[in-house]
């Protein structure tokens, strides 16, 4: 077993069932699960909300997060990212109507793993790594904790902690983290609480940014140094982890450095940055992921952006109670960004015009792993990935 891997379901294609389930219950559940999936596939593929069908038996999810680009620029006819805009949609599914939830970066990352809406500090990318100061004693009916600040208290849960509690494994792979050991640690890297975030800007030797690493903004993760240090690591670890099924986490979150995620242009390293460098990063890493045993068996790769260049919103997005408009001064939301998904369960060339956002992504991931819904991912009206996206049923190995 991989050092970071806790006990997980023996059959990675099936939902987790506790030991108390009898063999009869296990077999019955298994049959019902696949029957439901086959029935969903027999229905013609339309742009329906995915809440109308169960997800396929995916047990390895990979996310690559890119930065600050709108759908018309990234995927339009003049795109300077041909691999992302042309080649990858031919291999999987293109979601044109995928939206960010806010501006600037950090609030989108936070929402993606916790369902928490932007607060004044996260909306400003937390230039000071400050404690979250709640204005209420508990989460509200929508799972929101009103207040402002950066590091959420333990009462705020995350997808990462949910996965651990359910017996699944996860790792976040951060490019350049720890390259300059004077600047930050090589694992679970974040500023000292209460101090300015010196990783806000790149250096020629180190282009890691804590604001693009949402896992270090939760006390549930960073307070256990061994837990965080074994799971929030440098991207270099991913190559070895992909080599075997048992060493690949169930949930893999990849953040390129400030150059390769498209944030900077030009880059401190001398590279062009923007979509050109982001496209080159994908050409290197996407084949490594899709050629891995875990992806081939039951994988899903999601490539999207944090925010766009407009203030468009979708999906009945709501602000934090007492908080700012999520899109700041330019609009109600984080803009249209688009997404590309690859999986053995997705037919090449699929396109879905269903509207999604980061809360819908979180809800989709929680559905895949059989978890409860956090924060604004609790909204039952959110669209989640279903038969509009999962358009293929691969043969069993």
C-alpha atoms as a printed R data frame, in Angstrom:
    type eleno elety resid chain resno       x       y       z
1   ATOM     1    CA   UNK     A     1   0.000   0.000   0.000
2   ATOM     2    CA   UNK     A     2   1.236   3.488  -0.828
3   ATOM     3    CA   UNK     A     3   2.524   5.387   2.248
4   ATOM     4    CA   UNK     A     4  -0.225   8.007   1.976
5   ATOM     5    CA   UNK     A     5  -2.973   5.561   1.158
6   ATOM     6    CA   UNK     A     6  -5.431   4.608   3.835
7   ATOM     7    CA   UNK     A     7  -7.861   1.724   3.683
8   ATOM     8    CA   UNK     A     8 -10.055   2.089   0.619
9   ATOM     9    CA   UNK     A     9 -12.632   0.009  -1.202
10  ATOM    10    CA   UNK     A    10 -11.174  -3.245  -2.507
11  ATOM    11    CA   UNK     A    11 -12.942  -2.839  -5.833
12  ATOM    12    CA   UNK     A    12 -12.134   0.706  -7.014
13  ATOM    13    CA   UNK     A    13 -15.025   0.646  -9.451
14  ATOM    14    CA   UNK     A    14 -17.663   0.240  -6.763
15  ATOM    15    CA   UNK     A    15 -19.076   2.551  -4.109
16  ATOM    16    CA   UNK     A    16 -17.690   1.947  -0.612
17  ATOM    17    CA   UNK     A    17 -19.733  -0.382   1.584
18  ATOM    18    CA   UNK     A    18 -18.903  -0.849   5.278
19  ATOM    19    CA   UNK     A    19 -17.980  -4.305   6.597
20  ATOM    20    CA   UNK     A    20 -21.387  -4.592   8.274
21  ATOM    21    CA   UNK     A    21 -23.028  -5.145   4.882
22  ATOM    22    CA   UNK     A    22 -23.778  -8.799   4.225
23  ATOM    23    CA   UNK     A    23 -22.686 -10.521   1.033
24  ATOM    24    CA   UNK     A    24 -26.295 -10.495  -0.121
25  ATOM    25    CA   UNK     A    25 -26.535  -6.743   0.366
26  ATOM    26    CA   UNK     A    26 -23.224  -6.188  -1.396
27  ATOM    27    CA   UNK     A    27 -24.217  -8.224  -4.453
28  ATOM    28    CA   UNK     A    28 -27.645  -6.611  -4.599
29  ATOM    29    CA   UNK     A    29 -26.151  -3.125  -4.339
30  ATOM    30    CA   UNK     A    30 -23.608  -3.963  -7.033
31  ATOM    31    CA   UNK     A    31 -26.285  -5.181  -9.435
32  ATOM    32    CA   UNK     A    32 -28.517  -2.187  -8.821
33  ATOM    33    CA   UNK     A    33 -25.607   0.192  -9.340
34  ATOM    34    CA   UNK     A    34 -24.645  -1.182 -12.731
35  ATOM    35    CA   UNK     A    35 -28.260  -1.546 -13.773
36  ATOM    36    CA   UNK     A    36 -28.849   2.129 -13.100
37  ATOM    37    CA   UNK     A    37 -25.723   3.056 -15.041
38  ATOM    38    CA   UNK     A    38 -26.710   0.925 -18.047
39  ATOM    39    CA   UNK     A    39 -30.230   2.407 -18.015
40  ATOM    40    CA   UNK     A    40 -28.743   5.899 -18.051
41  ATOM    41    CA   UNK     A    41 -26.605   5.012 -21.048
42  ATOM    42    CA   UNK     A    42 -29.579   3.632 -22.947
43  ATOM    43    CA   UNK     A    43 -31.179   7.055 -22.888
44  ATOM    44    CA   UNK     A    44 -30.250   9.340 -25.772
45  ATOM    45    CA   UNK     A    45 -27.576  11.866 -24.832
46  ATOM    46    CA   UNK     A    46 -29.051  15.308 -24.371
47  ATOM    47    CA   UNK     A    47 -28.091  18.413 -22.457
48  ATOM    48    CA   UNK     A    48 -30.018  17.463 -19.348
49  ATOM    49    CA   UNK     A    49 -28.995  18.217 -15.798
50  ATOM    50    CA   UNK     A    50 -26.802  15.405 -14.552
51  ATOM    51    CA   UNK     A    51 -28.858  15.115 -11.396
52  ATOM    52    CA   UNK     A    52 -31.135  12.867 -13.475
53  ATOM    53    CA   UNK     A    53 -28.558  10.057 -13.630
54  ATOM    54    CA   UNK     A    54 -25.917   8.411 -11.463
55  ATOM    55    CA   UNK     A    55 -22.244   8.900 -12.329
56  ATOM    56    CA   UNK     A    56 -20.291   5.959 -13.744
57  ATOM    57    CA   UNK     A    57 -17.981   3.950 -11.443
58  ATOM    58    CA   UNK     A    58 -15.113   6.458 -11.537
59  ATOM    59    CA   UNK     A    59 -12.632   6.049  -8.696
60  ATOM    60    CA   UNK     A    60  -9.694   8.212  -9.809
61  ATOM    61    CA   UNK     A    61 -10.249  11.907 -10.476
62  ATOM    62    CA   UNK     A    62  -7.530  14.249 -11.736
63  ATOM    63    CA   UNK     A    63  -7.876  18.045 -11.870
64  ATOM    64    CA   UNK     A    64  -5.490  20.466 -13.585
65  ATOM    65    CA   UNK     A    65  -6.187  24.099 -12.678
66  ATOM    66    CA   UNK     A    66  -5.273  26.929 -15.031
67  ATOM    67    CA   UNK     A    67  -5.562  30.688 -14.607
68  ATOM    68    CA   UNK     A    68  -7.398  33.814 -15.694
69  ATOM    69    CA   UNK     A    69  -8.794  33.218 -19.162
70  ATOM    70    CA   UNK     A    70 -12.242  33.453 -20.694
71  ATOM    71    CA   UNK     A    71 -13.816  30.816 -22.898
72  ATOM    72    CA   UNK     A    72 -13.806  32.866 -26.154
73  ATOM    73    CA   UNK     A    73 -10.065  33.491 -25.795
74  ATOM    74    CA   UNK     A    74  -9.101  29.948 -24.785
75  ATOM    75    CA   UNK     A    75 -11.368  27.935 -27.042
76  ATOM    76    CA   UNK     A    76 -12.245  30.460 -29.755
77  ATOM    77    CA   UNK     A    77 -11.000  30.300 -33.347
78  ATOM    78    CA   UNK     A    78  -8.000  32.527 -32.579
79  ATOM    79    CA   UNK     A    79  -6.835  30.519 -29.549
80  ATOM    80    CA   UNK     A    80  -3.067  30.316 -29.083
81  ATOM    81    CA   UNK     A    81  -3.504  27.073 -27.134
82  ATOM    82    CA   UNK     A    82  -4.192  24.526 -29.913
83  ATOM    83    CA   UNK     A    83  -3.647  21.451 -27.742
84  ATOM    84    CA   UNK     A    84  -6.212  22.589 -25.172
85  ATOM    85    CA   UNK     A    85  -8.629  24.188 -27.612
86  ATOM    86    CA   UNK     A    86  -8.535  21.696 -30.491
87  ATOM    87    CA   UNK     A    87  -6.879  18.381 -29.639
88  ATOM    88    CA   UNK     A    88  -8.206  17.654 -26.149
89  ATOM    89    CA   UNK     A    89 -11.916  18.274 -26.960
90  ATOM    90    CA   UNK     A    90 -11.566  15.697 -29.736
91  ATOM    91    CA   UNK     A    91 -10.417  13.187 -27.122
92  ATOM    92    CA   UNK     A    92 -13.141  13.912 -24.565
93  ATOM    93    CA   UNK     A    93 -15.866  16.406 -23.687
94  ATOM    94    CA   UNK     A    94 -15.953  20.176 -24.077
95  ATOM    95    CA   UNK     A    95 -18.119  22.140 -21.629
96  ATOM    96    CA   UNK     A    96 -18.472  25.664 -23.058
97  ATOM    97    CA   UNK     A    97 -20.850  26.839 -20.337
98  ATOM    98    CA   UNK     A    98 -18.633  26.251 -17.343
99  ATOM    99    CA   UNK     A    99 -18.261  29.333 -15.085
100 ATOM   100    CA   UNK     A   100 -16.020  30.569 -12.311
101 ATOM   101    CA   UNK     A   101 -17.720  31.812  -9.163
102 ATOM   102    CA   UNK     A   102 -15.713  34.932  -8.326
103 ATOM   103    CA   UNK     A   103 -12.706  37.203  -8.718
104 ATOM   104    CA   UNK     A   104  -9.764  37.043  -8.053
105 ATOM   105    CA   UNK     A   105  -8.159  33.599  -7.856
106 ATOM   106    CA   UNK     A   106  -8.305  32.295  -4.301
107 ATOM   107    CA   UNK     A   107 -12.053  32.467  -3.777
108 ATOM   108    CA   UNK     A   108 -12.548  30.149  -6.760
109 ATOM   109    CA   UNK     A   109 -10.080  27.593  -5.397
110 ATOM   110    CA   UNK     A   110 -11.683  27.738  -1.946
111 ATOM   111    CA   UNK     A   111 -15.167  27.218  -3.395
112 ATOM   112    CA   UNK     A   112 -14.005  24.235  -5.426
113 ATOM   113    CA   UNK     A   113 -12.985  22.160  -2.402
114 ATOM   114    CA   UNK     A   114 -15.261  23.498   0.363
115 ATOM   115    CA   UNK     A   115 -18.314  25.186  -1.169
116 ATOM   116    CA   UNK     A   116 -17.573  28.400   0.753
117 ATOM   117    CA   UNK     A   117 -18.443  31.629  -1.056
118 ATOM   118    CA   UNK     A   118 -16.005  34.557  -1.437
119 ATOM   119    CA   UNK     A   119 -15.370  36.737   1.577
120 ATOM   120    CA   UNK     A   120 -13.532  40.093   1.450
121 ATOM   121    CA   UNK     A   121 -10.158  38.507   2.250
122 ATOM   122    CA   UNK     A   122 -10.293  35.539  -0.121
123 ATOM   123    CA   UNK     A   123 -11.723  37.795  -2.816
124 ATOM   124    CA   UNK     A   124  -8.540  39.880  -2.496
125 ATOM   125    CA   UNK     A   125  -6.287  36.750  -2.676
126 ATOM   126    CA   UNK     A   126  -5.335  37.059   1.007
127 ATOM   127    CA   UNK     A   127  -2.210  39.254   0.769
128 ATOM   128    CA   UNK     A   128  -1.889  38.611   4.510
129 ATOM   129    CA   UNK     A   129  -2.242  34.991   5.609
130 ATOM   130    CA   UNK     A   130  -4.809  35.819   8.275
131 ATOM   131    CA   UNK     A   131  -7.144  33.788  10.446
132 ATOM   132    CA   UNK     A   132 -10.783  33.658   9.371
133 ATOM   133    CA   UNK     A   133 -12.884  35.726  11.768
134 ATOM   134    CA   UNK     A   134 -16.453  34.364  11.801
135 ATOM   135    CA   UNK     A   135 -19.444  36.570  12.512
136 ATOM   136    CA   UNK     A   136 -21.622  33.574  13.410
137 ATOM   137    CA   UNK     A   137 -21.120  30.655  15.774
138 ATOM   138    CA   UNK     A   138 -22.025  27.998  13.269
139 ATOM   139    CA   UNK     A   139 -22.552  27.333   9.581
140 ATOM   140    CA   UNK     A   140 -25.891  28.463   8.189
141 ATOM   141    CA   UNK     A   141 -28.504  26.314   6.447
142 ATOM   142    CA   UNK     A   142 -26.510  26.565   3.181
143 ATOM   143    CA   UNK     A   143 -23.297  25.427   4.804
144 ATOM   144    CA   UNK     A   144 -21.782  28.929   4.788
145 ATOM   145    CA   UNK     A   145 -19.728  30.434   7.602
146 ATOM   146    CA   UNK     A   146 -20.189  34.240   7.499
147 ATOM   147    CA   UNK     A   147 -17.133  36.351   8.223
148 ATOM   148    CA   UNK     A   148 -13.847  37.309   6.630
149 ATOM   149    CA   UNK     A   149 -10.320  35.978   6.585
150 ATOM   150    CA   UNK     A   150  -8.134  33.331   4.993
151 ATOM   151    CA   UNK     A   151  -7.607  30.252   7.160
152 ATOM   152    CA   UNK     A   152 -10.941  28.599   7.861
153 ATOM   153    CA   UNK     A   153 -11.583  27.084  11.297
154 ATOM   154    CA   UNK     A   154 -12.019  23.349  11.772
155 ATOM   155    CA   UNK     A   155 -15.778  23.601  11.656
156 ATOM   156    CA   UNK     A   156 -15.449  24.193   7.888
157 ATOM   157    CA   UNK     A   157 -14.973  20.855   6.131
158 ATOM   158    CA   UNK     A   158 -13.286  20.161   2.797
159 ATOM   159    CA   UNK     A   159 -13.525  17.598   0.037
160 ATOM   160    CA   UNK     A   160 -10.050  16.383   1.029
161 ATOM   161    CA   UNK     A   161 -11.136  15.598   4.591
162 ATOM   162    CA   UNK     A   162 -14.324  13.971   3.333
163 ATOM   163    CA   UNK     A   163 -12.278  11.654   1.132
164 ATOM   164    CA   UNK     A   164 -10.006  10.671   4.020
165 ATOM   165    CA   UNK     A   165 -12.952  10.003   6.298
166 ATOM   166    CA   UNK     A   166 -14.531   7.780   3.628
167 ATOM   167    CA   UNK     A   167 -11.371   5.714   3.162
168 ATOM   168    CA   UNK     A   168 -10.175   7.308  -0.079
169 ATOM   169    CA   UNK     A   169  -6.784   8.860  -0.787
170 ATOM   170    CA   UNK     A   170  -5.889  12.293  -2.134
171 ATOM   171    CA   UNK     A   171  -2.861  14.397  -2.969
172 ATOM   172    CA   UNK     A   172  -2.334  17.950  -4.195
173 ATOM   173    CA   UNK     A   173   0.673  18.390  -6.468
174 ATOM   174    CA   UNK     A   174   2.071  21.927  -6.560
175 ATOM   175    CA   UNK     A   175   4.670  22.776  -9.175
176 ATOM   176    CA   UNK     A   176   7.780  24.543  -7.807
177 ATOM   177    CA   UNK     A   177   6.701  24.241  -4.169
178 ATOM   178    CA   UNK     A   178   9.880  24.293  -2.068
179 ATOM   179    CA   UNK     A   179  12.260  25.027  -4.943
180 ATOM   180    CA   UNK     A   180  13.536  27.936  -2.855
181 ATOM   181    CA   UNK     A   181  13.608  26.527   0.694
182 ATOM   182    CA   UNK     A   182  14.145  30.007   2.121
183 ATOM   183    CA   UNK     A   183  10.873  31.092   0.559
184 ATOM   184    CA   UNK     A   184   8.647  28.145   1.519
185 ATOM   185    CA   UNK     A   185   8.634  24.516   2.605
186 ATOM   186    CA   UNK     A   186   8.741  21.628   0.149
187 ATOM   187    CA   UNK     A   187   5.495  20.190   1.592
188 ATOM   188    CA   UNK     A   188   2.293  21.844   2.837
189 ATOM   189    CA   UNK     A   189   3.830  25.233   2.050
190 ATOM   190    CA   UNK     A   190   2.128  28.359   3.345
191 ATOM   191    CA   UNK     A   191   3.095  31.654   4.986
192 ATOM   192    CA   UNK     A   192   3.279  31.978   8.748
193 ATOM   193    CA   UNK     A   193  -0.163  32.859  10.093
194 ATOM   194    CA   UNK     A   194  -0.576  36.614  10.341
195 ATOM   195    CA   UNK     A   195   2.268  37.490   7.969
196 ATOM   196    CA   UNK     A   196   2.297  38.790   4.374
197 ATOM   197    CA   UNK     A   197   2.184  36.127   1.669
198 ATOM   198    CA   UNK     A   198   5.581  36.393  -0.005
199 ATOM   199    CA   UNK     A   199   4.550  33.745  -2.558
200 ATOM   200    CA   UNK     A   200   2.059  36.157  -4.164
201 ATOM   201    CA   UNK     A   201   4.683  36.922  -6.806
202 ATOM   202    CA   UNK     A   202   7.094  34.623  -8.596
203 ATOM   203    CA   UNK     A   203  10.871  34.673  -8.506
204 ATOM   204    CA   UNK     A   204  13.119  33.357 -11.292
205 ATOM   205    CA   UNK     A   205  13.872  30.245  -9.205
206 ATOM   206    CA   UNK     A   206  10.467  29.634  -7.587
207 ATOM   207    CA   UNK     A   207   7.029  30.270  -9.086
208 ATOM   208    CA   UNK     A   208   4.836  28.556  -6.479
209 ATOM   209    CA   UNK     A   209   1.884  30.588  -5.184
210 ATOM   210    CA   UNK     A   210   0.008  29.650  -2.018
211 ATOM   211    CA   UNK     A   211  -3.096  31.429  -3.325
212 ATOM   212    CA   UNK     A   212  -3.382  28.683  -5.962
213 ATOM   213    CA   UNK     A   213  -3.129  25.942  -3.331
214 ATOM   214    CA   UNK     A   214  -6.526  25.870  -1.595
215 ATOM   215    CA   UNK     A   215  -5.626  23.028   0.763
216 ATOM   216    CA   UNK     A   216  -3.424  25.234   2.969
217 ATOM   217    CA   UNK     A   217  -6.328  27.558   3.856
218 ATOM   218    CA   UNK     A   218  -8.078  25.116   6.180
219 ATOM   219    CA   UNK     A   219  -7.139  24.276   9.752
220 ATOM   220    CA   UNK     A   220  -8.629  20.807   9.200
221 ATOM   221    CA   UNK     A   221  -5.676  20.164   6.881
222 ATOM   222    CA   UNK     A   222  -2.709  22.249   8.012
223 ATOM   223    CA   UNK     A   223  -3.003  21.656  11.763
224 ATOM   224    CA   UNK     A   224  -1.869  18.056  11.308
225 ATOM   225    CA   UNK     A   225   1.609  18.546   9.866
226 ATOM   226    CA   UNK     A   226   2.097  14.894   8.980
227 ATOM   227    CA   UNK     A   227  -1.296  14.698   7.301
228 ATOM   228    CA   UNK     A   228  -0.769  17.859   5.249
229 ATOM   229    CA   UNK     A   229   2.907  17.230   4.567
230 ATOM   230    CA   UNK     A   230   2.285  13.788   3.072
231 ATOM   231    CA   UNK     A   231  -0.530  15.023   0.831
232 ATOM   232    CA   UNK     A   232   0.350  18.552  -0.324
233 ATOM   233    CA   UNK     A   233   3.602  17.996  -2.188
234 ATOM   234    CA   UNK     A   234   5.709  19.108  -5.128
235 ATOM   235    CA   UNK     A   235   4.516  18.131  -8.606
236 ATOM   236    CA   UNK     A   236   7.641  16.025  -9.139
237 ATOM   237    CA   UNK     A   237   6.076  13.328  -6.930
238 ATOM   238    CA   UNK     A   238   3.288  12.716  -9.429
239 ATOM   239    CA   UNK     A   239   5.423  10.842 -11.958
240 ATOM   240    CA   UNK     A   240   6.221   8.027  -9.518
241 ATOM   241    CA   UNK     A   241   2.709   8.005  -8.067
242 ATOM   242    CA   UNK     A   242   1.167   7.503 -11.521
243 ATOM   243    CA   UNK     A   243   3.305   4.442 -12.223
244 ATOM   244    CA   UNK     A   244   1.085   1.994 -10.340
245 ATOM   245    CA   UNK     A   245  -2.609   1.741  -9.594
246 ATOM   246    CA   UNK     A   246  -1.996   1.317  -5.860
247 ATOM   247    CA   UNK     A   247   0.204   4.416  -5.623
248 ATOM   248    CA   UNK     A   248  -2.181   6.734  -7.491
249 ATOM   249    CA   UNK     A   249  -4.485   8.665  -5.138
250 ATOM   250    CA   UNK     A   250  -8.225   8.539  -5.731
251 ATOM   251    CA   UNK     A   251  -8.194  12.342  -6.034
252 ATOM   252    CA   UNK     A   252  -5.312  14.186  -7.681
253 ATOM   253    CA   UNK     A   253  -5.222  17.999  -7.767
254 ATOM   254    CA   UNK     A   254  -2.535  19.622  -9.937
255 ATOM   255    CA   UNK     A   255  -1.590  23.295  -9.776
256 ATOM   256    CA   UNK     A   256   1.097  24.386 -12.261
257 ATOM   257    CA   UNK     A   257   3.413  27.204 -11.255
258 ATOM   258    CA   UNK     A   258   2.607  30.864 -11.959
259 ATOM   259    CA   UNK     A   259   4.054  30.555 -15.441
260 ATOM   260    CA   UNK     A   260   2.653  27.210 -16.541
261 ATOM   261    CA   UNK     A   261  -0.878  27.881 -15.289
262 ATOM   262    CA   UNK     A   262  -1.083  30.918 -17.574
263 ATOM   263    CA   UNK     A   263  -1.123  33.491 -14.766
264 ATOM   264    CA   UNK     A   264   2.073  35.356 -15.647
265 ATOM   265    CA   UNK     A   265   3.045  36.611 -19.097
266 ATOM   266    CA   UNK     A   266   5.938  36.935 -19.568
267 ATOM   267    CA   UNK     A   267   7.334  34.828 -16.735
268 ATOM   268    CA   UNK     A   268  10.152  35.464 -14.293
269 ATOM   269    CA   UNK     A   269  11.818  32.366 -15.738
270 ATOM   270    CA   UNK     A   270  11.959  33.957 -19.178
271 ATOM   271    CA   UNK     A   271   9.201  31.786 -20.653
272 ATOM   272    CA   UNK     A   272   6.343  33.447 -22.573
273 ATOM   273    CA   UNK     A   273   3.684  32.444 -20.060
274 ATOM   274    CA   UNK     A   274  -0.052  32.876 -20.629
275 ATOM   275    CA   UNK     A   275  -1.850  30.298 -22.738
276 ATOM   276    CA   UNK     A   276   1.317  29.431 -24.638
277 ATOM   277    CA   UNK     A   277   3.081  28.078 -21.555
278 ATOM   278    CA   UNK     A   278  -0.135  26.546 -20.187
279 ATOM   279    CA   UNK     A   279  -0.623  24.643 -23.438
280 ATOM   280    CA   UNK     A   280   2.955  23.344 -23.297
281 ATOM   281    CA   UNK     A   281   2.418  22.177 -19.700
282 ATOM   282    CA   UNK     A   282  -0.680  20.243 -20.758
283 ATOM   283    CA   UNK     A   283   1.154  18.615 -23.671
284 ATOM   284    CA   UNK     A   284   3.635  17.228 -21.149
285 ATOM   285    CA   UNK     A   285   1.327  16.203 -18.306
286 ATOM   286    CA   UNK     A   286  -1.956  15.125 -19.898
287 ATOM   287    CA   UNK     A   287  -0.375  12.134 -21.708
288 ATOM   288    CA   UNK     A   288   1.296  11.068 -18.464
289 ATOM   289    CA   UNK     A   289  -2.056  11.056 -16.705
290 ATOM   290    CA   UNK     A   290  -4.145   9.390 -19.415
291 ATOM   291    CA   UNK     A   291  -1.499   6.691 -19.925
292 ATOM   292    CA   UNK     A   292  -1.504   5.783 -16.218
293 ATOM   293    CA   UNK     A   293  -3.090   2.513 -15.016
294 ATOM   294    CA   UNK     A   294  -5.491   4.377 -12.715
295 ATOM   295    CA   UNK     A   295  -6.856   6.626 -15.446
296 ATOM   296    CA   UNK     A   296  -7.245   3.748 -17.888
297 ATOM   297    CA   UNK     A   297  -9.139   1.696 -15.319
298 ATOM   298    CA   UNK     A   298 -11.660   4.231 -14.001
299 ATOM   299    CA   UNK     A   299 -10.302   7.747 -14.390
300 ATOM   300    CA   UNK     A   300 -11.645  11.231 -15.038
301 ATOM   301    CA   UNK     A   301  -9.416  14.193 -15.923
302 ATOM   302    CA   UNK     A   302 -10.849  17.720 -15.586
303 ATOM   303    CA   UNK     A   303  -9.022  20.745 -17.002
304 ATOM   304    CA   UNK     A   304 -10.470  24.157 -16.264
305 ATOM   305    CA   UNK     A   305  -9.631  27.689 -15.112
306 ATOM   306    CA   UNK     A   306 -10.203  29.566 -11.882
307 ATOM   307    CA   UNK     A   307 -11.880  32.645 -13.405
308 ATOM   308    CA   UNK     A   308 -12.451  34.463 -16.670
309 ATOM   309    CA   UNK     A   309 -12.192  38.087 -17.705
310 ATOM   310    CA   UNK     A   310 -15.857  38.941 -17.303
311 ATOM   311    CA   UNK     A   311 -18.394  38.906 -14.484
312 ATOM   312    CA   UNK     A   312 -20.878  36.393 -15.846
313 ATOM   313    CA   UNK     A   313 -22.447  33.878 -13.487
314 ATOM   314    CA   UNK     A   314 -24.674  30.855 -13.754
315 ATOM   315    CA   UNK     A   315 -26.500  28.279 -11.754
316 ATOM   316    CA   UNK     A   316 -28.318  30.534  -9.288
317 ATOM   317    CA   UNK     A   317 -25.034  31.554  -7.639
318 ATOM   318    CA   UNK     A   318 -25.406  33.282  -4.273
319 ATOM   319    CA   UNK     A   319 -23.026  35.491  -2.274
320 ATOM   320    CA   UNK     A   320 -21.841  34.809   1.236
321 ATOM   321    CA   UNK     A   321 -24.476  36.128   3.671
322 ATOM   322    CA   UNK     A   322 -23.306  39.629   4.552
323 ATOM   323    CA   UNK     A   323 -20.410  39.253   2.104
324 ATOM   324    CA   UNK     A   324 -19.441  40.911  -1.166
325 ATOM   325    CA   UNK     A   325 -20.762  40.307  -4.646
326 ATOM   326    CA   UNK     A   326 -18.765  37.241  -5.773
327 ATOM   327    CA   UNK     A   327 -17.644  38.825  -9.031
328 ATOM   328    CA   UNK     A   328 -16.451  41.974  -7.314
329 ATOM   329    CA   UNK     A   329 -16.854  45.197  -9.249
330 ATOM   330    CA   UNK     A   330 -17.280  43.584 -12.663
331 ATOM   331    CA   UNK     A   331 -20.281  41.353 -12.105
332 ATOM   332    CA   UNK     A   332 -22.129  38.703 -10.168
333 ATOM   333    CA   UNK     A   333 -19.780  35.810 -10.955
334 ATOM   334    CA   UNK     A   334 -16.377  34.640 -12.141
335 ATOM   335    CA   UNK     A   335 -17.046  34.566 -15.847
336 ATOM   336    CA   UNK     A   336 -17.391  31.933 -18.571
337 ATOM   337    CA   UNK     A   337 -14.230  29.807 -18.610
338 ATOM   338    CA   UNK     A   338 -15.103  26.432 -20.134
339 ATOM   339    CA   UNK     A   339 -13.708  23.023 -19.238
340 ATOM   340    CA   UNK     A   340 -12.411  19.882 -20.945
341 ATOM   341    CA   UNK     A   341 -13.006  16.412 -19.481
342 ATOM   342    CA   UNK     A   342 -11.329  13.148 -20.501
343 ATOM   343    CA   UNK     A   343 -12.333   9.684 -19.326
344 ATOM   344    CA   UNK     A   344 -12.868   6.115 -20.548
345 ATOM   345    CA   UNK     A   345 -16.528   6.946 -19.843
346 ATOM   346    CA   UNK     A   346 -16.559   9.891 -22.282
347 ATOM   347    CA   UNK     A   347 -16.876   9.406 -26.023
348 ATOM   348    CA   UNK     A   348 -14.380  11.471 -28.036
349 ATOM   349    CA   UNK     A   349 -15.859  14.686 -29.400
350 ATOM   350    CA   UNK     A   350 -18.623  15.025 -26.801
351 ATOM   351    CA   UNK     A   351 -19.953  18.530 -26.158
352 ATOM   352    CA   UNK     A   352 -22.442  19.516 -23.469
353 ATOM   353    CA   UNK     A   353 -24.063  22.935 -23.299
354 ATOM   354    CA   UNK     A   354 -25.288  22.381 -19.742
355 ATOM   355    CA   UNK     A   355 -24.282  25.164 -17.356
356 ATOM   356    CA   UNK     A   356 -21.781  24.289 -14.618
357 ATOM   357    CA   UNK     A   357 -19.680  26.182 -12.087
358 ATOM   358    CA   UNK     A   358 -17.164  25.330  -9.359
359 ATOM   359    CA   UNK     A   359 -19.936  24.477  -6.896
360 ATOM   360    CA   UNK     A   360 -21.398  22.073  -9.453
361 ATOM   361    CA   UNK     A   361 -17.949  20.529  -9.880
362 ATOM   362    CA   UNK     A   362 -17.649  19.995  -6.123
363 ATOM   363    CA   UNK     A   363 -21.098  18.423  -6.014
364 ATOM   364    CA   UNK     A   364 -20.175  16.190  -8.976
365 ATOM   365    CA   UNK     A   365 -17.040  14.956  -7.222
366 ATOM   366    CA   UNK     A   366 -18.945  14.300  -4.016
367 ATOM   367    CA   UNK     A   367 -21.499  12.304  -6.002
368 ATOM   368    CA   UNK     A   368 -18.758  10.253  -7.646
369 ATOM   369    CA   UNK     A   369 -17.274   9.278  -4.277
370 ATOM   370    CA   UNK     A   370 -20.604   8.950  -2.466
371 ATOM   371    CA   UNK     A   371 -20.013  11.900  -0.123
372 ATOM   372    CA   UNK     A   372 -22.335  14.468   1.416
373 ATOM   373    CA   UNK     A   373 -22.430  17.966  -0.071
374 ATOM   374    CA   UNK     A   374 -20.540  20.923   1.375
375 ATOM   375    CA   UNK     A   375 -21.443  24.611   1.352
376 ATOM   376    CA   UNK     A   376 -23.184  25.845  -1.749
377 ATOM   377    CA   UNK     A   377 -22.698  22.420  -3.331
378 ATOM   378    CA   UNK     A   378 -25.765  21.483  -1.244
379 ATOM   379    CA   UNK     A   379 -27.983  23.238  -3.810
380 ATOM   380    CA   UNK     A   380 -30.107  20.497  -5.360
381 ATOM   381    CA   UNK     A   381 -30.673  22.653  -8.441
382 ATOM   382    CA   UNK     A   382 -27.005  22.573  -9.438
383 ATOM   383    CA   UNK     A   383 -26.179  20.612 -12.558
384 ATOM   384    CA   UNK     A   384 -23.726  17.767 -11.999
385 ATOM   385    CA   UNK     A   385 -21.824  15.688 -14.526
386 ATOM   386    CA   UNK     A   386 -24.107  12.976 -15.881
387 ATOM   387    CA   UNK     A   387 -25.158  11.447 -19.155
388 ATOM   388    CA   UNK     A   388 -24.586  14.705 -21.029
389 ATOM   389    CA   UNK     A   389 -20.868  14.194 -20.251
390 ATOM   390    CA   UNK     A   390 -20.471  10.469 -19.677
391 ATOM   391    CA   UNK     A   391 -21.350   9.267 -23.153
392 ATOM   392    CA   UNK     A   392 -19.406   5.999 -23.357
393 ATOM   393    CA   UNK     A   393 -19.472   2.671 -21.524
394 ATOM   394    CA   UNK     A   394 -16.088   0.958 -21.864
395 ATOM   395    CA   UNK     A   395 -15.871  -2.812 -21.904
396 ATOM   396    CA   UNK     A   396 -14.894  -4.410 -18.620
397 ATOM   397    CA   UNK     A   397 -11.221  -5.408 -18.449
